Amino acid sequence: MQTYQIGFYESGQRLDKFLHKFMPEAQNSFLYKMLRKKNIVLNGKKAEGKEMLEEGDIVSFFFSEETFLQFTKRTAEQTLLSEYKDAYHALKGIEIVYEDNYILILNKPAGILTQKADSRDFSLNEWMLGYLLETGKISENILNTFKPSVSNRLDRNTSGLVLCGISLSGSQMLSRLMRERSMGKYYMAIVKGHVEKAGEITGFLEKDEKNNRVRIGRGKDAVVAKTIYRPLTAGKDFTLLEIRLVTGKTHQIRAHMAGIHHPILGDAKYGDREWNEKYRKKCHVKHQLLHACRVEFPGLEEPFSTISGKTITAGLPPVFGEVLTYGNVEFQGLKGLHTGGTD
């Protein structure tokens, strides 16, 4: 007989879902047959598979050692463990701005992928897993049945806050808030020209998979996207905007701002090439100046009291300050955004 004790990070899922992850080589029919025959039991009792697991539950397997090992092969996952730790040591400049037992919020520098685009990539997601392993917050065994993951994506060259679910319940909470759009997500961007007043952009975006870009249109695969913005300050030929992302579509802010003739500074895909080149030379702008600066959480029930109603901020990268200084702009809000934190 083999036993497995359910840990904190794995709790909150159905027994059958857990078994599929724990025994990836076993067919569904085999698992349910073993449950019926009491070859797999929960806390010493017969189970159907729909039971919700709690921390401390014991799942017992009445298999031979050979059968158990056959169905719980871990070769692929073991190979990934070293990759996670390598990413943790290789990627620099990632800041932890909030952490509890359920979620982790990171400040991603521009130039780092949120998730892999290629098997050879290191991304923020691998860094996060490496951090959790290196600090002992999760064990290698937990990754067999639950894998923490980022919950929102930023483009490689967009900086700022990335939310990660490091427990099952934390992942489910973040997914729910994003699905319900009850969490405020704010960005700052420097855009071309003068934006005189606040506005709202609501329209349809179509994705061009071949060229990895979106355009405003109403094709059969178009999705509705909504962006709200307000000007904070302006220089000679630019405006610093605060932008609220109501929906979260690919390249949404970048395409929307370009669509109203205020492209984001440094945006090679949607921006103004000549204008970008000017600021590349003057202020070393090498990527779009778009930064996920603030997340506002709604009131939440237990066990999420520590994050309930909180506002999490991430400091603006220094290049924003260089552009504002070059434009002789004084912005008091910049000072308070150099360090991440909670309110």
Wavefront OBJ file of the C-alpha trace (Angstrom):
o trace
v 0.000 0.000 0.000
v 1.135 3.561 -0.768
v -0.280 6.708 0.809
v -0.243 10.388 -0.079
v -1.181 13.237 2.274
v -2.889 16.231 0.689
v -1.027 19.472 1.347
v -2.196 23.069 1.586
v -1.489 23.900 -2.042
v -3.389 20.882 -3.393
v -6.518 21.262 -1.257
v -9.772 22.478 -2.751
v -9.872 20.168 -5.780
v -11.932 17.070 -6.480
v -10.397 13.715 -5.748
v -10.739 12.525 -9.350
v -8.994 15.660 -10.665
v -6.159 15.046 -8.219
v -5.868 11.395 -9.294
v -5.608 12.359 -12.983
v -2.615 14.568 -12.146
v -1.040 12.203 -9.634
v -1.293 9.195 -11.946
v -0.893 10.706 -15.433
v -0.291 7.338 -17.086
v -3.594 5.851 -15.863
v -6.757 5.878 -17.966
v -9.933 7.420 -16.539
v -11.715 4.079 -16.658
v -8.924 2.474 -14.621
v -9.054 5.166 -11.920
v -12.821 4.926 -11.475
v -12.610 1.143 -11.419
v -10.010 1.331 -8.645
v -12.265 3.681 -6.693
v -15.237 1.288 -7.040
v -13.120 -1.659 -5.909
v -11.645 0.317 -2.999
v -8.125 -0.023 -4.373
v -8.021 3.756 -4.010
v -9.591 5.095 -0.818
v -9.855 8.477 0.875
v -9.174 8.650 4.602
v -9.638 4.897 4.809
v -13.116 4.965 3.248
v -14.574 4.210 -0.147
v -14.748 7.288 -2.389
v -16.519 8.153 -5.647
v -14.073 10.745 -6.937
v -16.240 13.835 -6.551
v -15.148 14.492 -2.958
v -13.423 17.854 -2.364
v -9.980 17.360 -0.881
v -8.890 19.154 2.280
v -5.429 19.683 3.726
v -4.407 16.604 5.690
v -6.589 14.117 3.782
v -4.931 10.753 3.141
v -5.289 9.030 -0.226
v -4.308 5.352 -0.096
v -3.409 3.145 -3.060
v -3.639 -0.637 -2.748
v -1.349 -1.393 -5.707
v 1.855 -3.272 -6.127
v 4.976 -1.087 -6.132
v 5.491 -1.886 -9.813
v 1.939 -0.814 -10.768
v 2.157 2.322 -8.672
v 5.409 3.425 -10.327
v 4.044 2.580 -13.774
v 1.137 5.005 -13.398
v 3.012 7.795 -11.600
v 5.893 8.358 -14.015
v 7.597 11.697 -13.361
v 10.431 11.799 -15.888
v 9.235 14.904 -17.776
v 8.540 16.867 -14.608
v 11.909 15.965 -13.095
v 13.599 17.386 -16.191
v 11.722 20.659 -15.711
v 12.784 21.082 -12.080
v 16.321 22.091 -13.015
v 14.919 24.482 -15.629
v 12.847 26.287 -13.002
v 15.840 26.720 -10.745
v 18.027 27.842 -13.648
v 15.444 30.485 -14.603
v 15.333 31.740 -11.008
v 19.079 32.368 -11.039
v 19.290 33.597 -14.653
v 16.523 36.214 -14.835
v 17.345 39.482 -13.087
v 15.376 42.489 -11.886
v 12.132 40.709 -10.944
v 10.673 42.201 -7.762
v 8.240 40.544 -5.350
v 5.754 43.227 -4.322
v 3.208 41.049 -2.510
v 3.157 37.492 -1.181
v 0.919 35.360 1.003
v 0.021 31.660 1.127
v -2.327 31.961 -1.849
v -0.937 34.432 -4.372
v 2.298 36.089 -5.417
v 2.471 39.452 -7.215
v 5.623 40.246 -9.186
v 6.954 43.390 -10.855
v 8.247 42.257 -14.258
v 10.902 44.301 -16.060
v 10.497 44.931 -19.776
v 12.293 42.322 -21.892
v 11.176 39.255 -19.925
v 8.453 36.948 -21.218
v 5.517 36.251 -18.911
v 5.225 32.721 -20.289
v 7.329 30.761 -22.749
v 7.060 31.460 -26.450
v 9.551 28.695 -27.263
v 10.729 25.570 -25.412
v 14.174 27.132 -25.007
v 12.869 30.290 -23.310
v 13.131 31.272 -19.688
v 10.060 33.212 -18.575
v 8.607 34.821 -15.476
v 6.540 31.686 -14.957
v 9.649 29.492 -14.696
v 11.315 32.101 -12.447
v 8.306 32.027 -10.112
v 8.383 28.213 -9.882
v 12.128 28.313 -9.267
v 11.637 30.874 -6.494
v 8.993 28.744 -4.772
v 11.233 25.650 -4.970
v 14.423 27.430 -3.869
v 12.741 29.006 -0.855
v 11.014 25.789 0.155
v 7.520 27.252 -0.196
v 6.546 24.282 -2.338
v 8.067 20.839 -2.689
v 8.916 18.953 -5.853
v 6.124 16.468 -5.080
v 3.471 19.196 -5.107
v 4.286 19.991 -8.743
v 3.011 16.534 -9.663
v -0.528 17.455 -8.645
v -0.669 21.257 -8.705
v 1.548 23.673 -10.599
v 1.475 27.363 -9.611
v 1.131 29.650 -12.600
v 0.833 33.268 -13.701
v -2.777 34.423 -13.983
v -2.355 37.410 -16.312
v 0.047 38.063 -19.165
v 2.033 41.112 -20.100
v 3.783 41.494 -23.445
v 7.530 40.855 -23.330
v 8.310 44.571 -23.532
v 5.548 45.736 -21.187
v 6.647 46.050 -17.570
v 4.746 45.861 -14.306
v 2.502 43.736 -12.145
v 1.923 40.059 -12.874
v -0.380 38.054 -10.600
v 0.434 34.430 -9.816
v -1.704 31.781 -8.144
v 0.563 29.698 -5.905
v -2.239 27.604 -4.412
v -5.274 26.105 -6.086
v -7.669 28.362 -4.187
v -5.513 31.407 -4.978
v -5.516 30.568 -8.689
v -9.273 30.107 -8.652
v -9.776 33.429 -6.856
v -7.656 35.362 -9.369
v -9.387 33.689 -12.316
v -12.783 34.579 -10.882
v -11.881 38.239 -10.314
v -10.572 38.578 -13.866
v -13.571 36.793 -15.323
v -15.972 39.033 -13.363
v -13.841 42.148 -14.062
v -14.141 43.091 -10.402
v -10.424 43.818 -9.985
v -9.117 47.211 -11.100
v -6.068 46.949 -13.411
v -4.251 50.202 -14.186
v -1.346 51.091 -16.457
v 0.762 54.136 -17.153
v 1.916 54.981 -20.653
v 3.641 57.801 -22.476
v 1.852 58.437 -25.755
v 2.448 60.707 -28.733
v 0.806 64.108 -28.845
v -1.423 65.898 -26.368
v -4.416 64.098 -24.915
v -6.571 66.925 -23.583
v -9.248 65.014 -21.675
v -10.204 61.619 -20.339
v -11.856 59.159 -22.678
v -13.054 55.655 -23.292
v -12.395 53.344 -26.223
v -14.793 50.478 -26.864
v -14.530 48.485 -30.051
v -13.770 45.196 -31.714
v -10.267 43.812 -32.078
v -9.230 41.207 -34.641
v -6.054 39.195 -34.182
v -3.655 38.633 -37.055
v -1.967 35.409 -35.960
v 0.521 35.405 -38.816
v 1.979 38.810 -37.932
v 1.226 38.639 -34.181
v -0.706 41.883 -34.055
v -4.292 43.053 -33.714
v -6.356 45.577 -35.605
v -9.625 47.338 -34.996
v -12.346 45.612 -36.987
v -15.448 43.411 -36.866
v -14.414 40.149 -38.484
v -15.888 36.813 -37.471
v -13.243 36.289 -34.778
v -13.268 39.852 -33.427
v -13.645 40.389 -29.674
v -14.974 43.377 -27.750
v -12.329 45.396 -25.905
v -12.734 48.377 -23.560
v -10.042 50.817 -22.433
v -10.469 53.901 -20.215
v -7.770 56.589 -20.043
v -7.053 59.979 -18.472
v -4.157 62.396 -18.948
v -1.883 63.069 -15.962
v 0.645 65.495 -17.408
v 2.106 66.455 -20.773
v 5.396 67.481 -22.354
v 6.139 69.159 -25.658
v 5.086 66.223 -27.824
v 3.814 63.575 -25.417
v 1.252 62.857 -22.693
v 1.570 60.651 -19.630
v -1.643 58.654 -19.314
v -3.211 56.509 -16.648
v -5.114 53.718 -18.361
v -7.657 51.323 -16.908
v -7.837 47.999 -18.682
v -11.459 46.871 -18.447
v -11.047 43.870 -20.726
v -7.719 42.129 -21.203
v -7.166 41.342 -24.881
v -3.911 40.835 -26.754
v -2.137 44.175 -27.446
v -5.365 45.947 -26.459
v -3.921 49.163 -25.036
v -1.260 49.422 -27.727
v -3.749 48.988 -30.585
v -6.396 51.223 -29.016
v -4.014 54.137 -28.415
v -2.571 53.839 -31.920
v -6.144 53.728 -33.232
v -6.895 57.209 -31.826
v -3.566 58.534 -33.179
v -1.761 58.539 -29.824
v 0.606 55.560 -30.151
v 2.720 54.529 -27.188
v 6.305 55.752 -27.150
v 8.769 53.033 -28.123
v 6.148 50.693 -29.589
v 7.830 49.130 -32.617
v 4.689 47.347 -33.788
v 1.987 50.020 -33.497
v 3.997 53.190 -32.924
v 5.545 56.079 -34.840
v 8.982 55.013 -36.093
v 10.496 58.494 -36.460
v 9.221 59.638 -33.051
v 10.456 56.429 -31.418
v 13.906 56.942 -32.932
v 14.119 60.471 -31.527
v 13.546 59.218 -27.974
v 15.753 56.192 -28.470
v 18.649 58.590 -29.091
v 17.717 61.163 -26.464
v 16.420 58.985 -23.605
v 17.481 55.398 -24.472
v 13.885 54.258 -25.044
v 14.212 50.702 -26.383
v 10.705 49.336 -25.787
v 7.137 50.571 -25.392
v 6.635 52.750 -22.312
v 3.661 50.833 -20.982
v 3.728 49.801 -17.336
v 1.152 47.837 -15.291
v 1.358 50.081 -12.244
v -1.587 49.257 -9.983
v -4.056 46.521 -9.084
v -7.075 47.192 -6.859
v -8.659 44.183 -5.172
v -12.337 44.184 -4.166
v -13.522 43.054 -0.756
v -12.900 39.326 -0.394
v -14.042 36.733 2.104
v -11.789 34.351 4.006
v -9.224 33.001 3.435
v -8.219 36.089 1.420
v -8.517 38.728 4.161
v -4.894 39.860 3.796
v -5.443 41.010 0.201
v -9.104 42.055 0.568
v -9.630 45.670 -0.482
v -5.893 46.245 -0.977
v -4.205 48.306 -3.666
v -0.879 46.949 -4.959
v 1.484 49.285 -6.806
v 4.669 48.845 -8.816
v 7.228 51.599 -9.304
v 7.672 53.196 -12.705
v 10.872 52.139 -14.491
v 13.598 54.838 -14.607
v 13.172 55.357 -18.364
v 9.807 57.040 -17.694
v 11.604 59.569 -15.527
v 14.217 60.173 -18.221
v 11.547 61.033 -20.779
v 9.665 63.329 -18.378
v 12.885 65.073 -17.404
v 13.822 65.546 -21.055
v 10.389 67.090 -21.639
v 10.819 69.424 -18.612
v 7.835 67.808 -16.919
v 7.477 67.659 -13.164
v 5.152 64.910 -12.023
v 4.656 64.456 -8.300
v 3.049 61.067 -8.740
v 6.308 59.699 -10.137
v 8.044 59.975 -6.765
v 5.516 57.825 -4.982
v 5.681 55.096 -7.578
v 9.355 54.190 -7.367
v 8.706 51.378 -4.903
v 6.048 48.739 -4.951
v 3.721 48.315 -2.022
v 0.233 47.968 -0.644
v -2.297 50.470 0.612
l 1 2 3 4 5 6 7 8 9 10 11 12 13 14 15 16 17 18 19 20 21 22 23 24 25 26 27 28 29 30 31 32 33 34 35 36 37 38 39 40 41 42 43 44 45 46 47 48 49 50 51 52 53 54 55 56 57 58 59 60 61 62 63 64 65 66 67 68 69 70 71 72 73 74 75 76 77 78 79 80 81 82 83 84 85 86 87 88 89 90 91 92 93 94 95 96 97 98 99 100 101 102 103 104 105 106 107 108 109 110 111 112 113 114 115 116 117 118 119 120 121 122 123 124 125 126 127 128 129 130 131 132 133 134 135 136 137 138 139 140 141 142 143 144 145 146 147 148 149 150 151 152 153 154 155 156 157 158 159 160 161 162 163 164 165 166 167 168 169 170 171 172 173 174 175 176 177 178 179 180 181 182 183 184 185 186 187 188 189 190 191 192 193 194 195 196 197 198 199 200 201 202 203 204 205 206 207 208 209 210 211 212 213 214 215 216 217 218 219 220 221 222 223 224 225 226 227 228 229 230 231 232 233 234 235 236 237 238 239 240 241 242 243 244 245 246 247 248 249 250 251 252 253 254 255 256 257 258 259 260 261 262 263 264 265 266 267 268 269 270 271 272 273 274 275 276 277 278 279 280 281 282 283 284 285 286 287 288 289 290 291 292 293 294 295 296 297 298 299 300 301 302 303 304 305 306 307 308 309 310 311 312 313 314 315 316 317 318 319 320 321 322 323 324 325 326 327 328 329 330 331 332 333 334 335 336 337 338 339 340 341 342 343
